């Protein structure tokens, strides 16, 4: 009777499936054949589960609209946002590496800032000097304009020399302080120049030292 035995066609149909799962003996070693396709990575599987990623906004209006939708999805009061921004600002001004810009992070940059802030630099007059030049252009007296222009030119020359000398000195001190660090003299010198040319009250982060204070070890 047919139900007591399997037909030859059923046996032939099952043979490929069994061969795909059974171990095959090759050269005395057994292995299981592959599935025929690579196993999807975890990142790809998560992306499929989450759905397609929205393309980046192409216009400012679209970006504002998407930002508004995100705020609706994650409601947060205006006072909370202001409080978080205030905390970030305070920590950045205090010199917390986590909240600083990439250009200001690291012990090397902190040491350069201390070296600059502990000295009185003529470069600190750079911004007031720029304002003086602008005001001189408003004076209708050519003689006064010529004197102010000559004075500003001389001060700018002295500032450039001071910045170059201080950059060389600070680069040398940084190499002595951090012998294991790869110090780029030009980068450190330029960072010190920009820091020194800013008004002390406007420096970010705030100076930890006053002029004349010793550098902490």
Buried (B, 14 or more C-beta within 10 A) or exposed (E): EEEEEEEEEEEEEEEEEEEEEEEEEEEEEEEEEEEEEEEEEEEEEEEEEEEEEEEEEEEEEEEEEEEEEEEEEEEEEEEEEEEEEEEEEEBBBEBEEEBBEEEBBBEBBBBBBBBBBBBEBBBBBBEEBEEBBEEBEEEEEEEEBEEBEEBBEEBBEEBEEBBEEBBBEBBEBBBEBBEEEEBEBEBBBEBBBBBBBBEBEEBBBBBBBEEEEEEEE
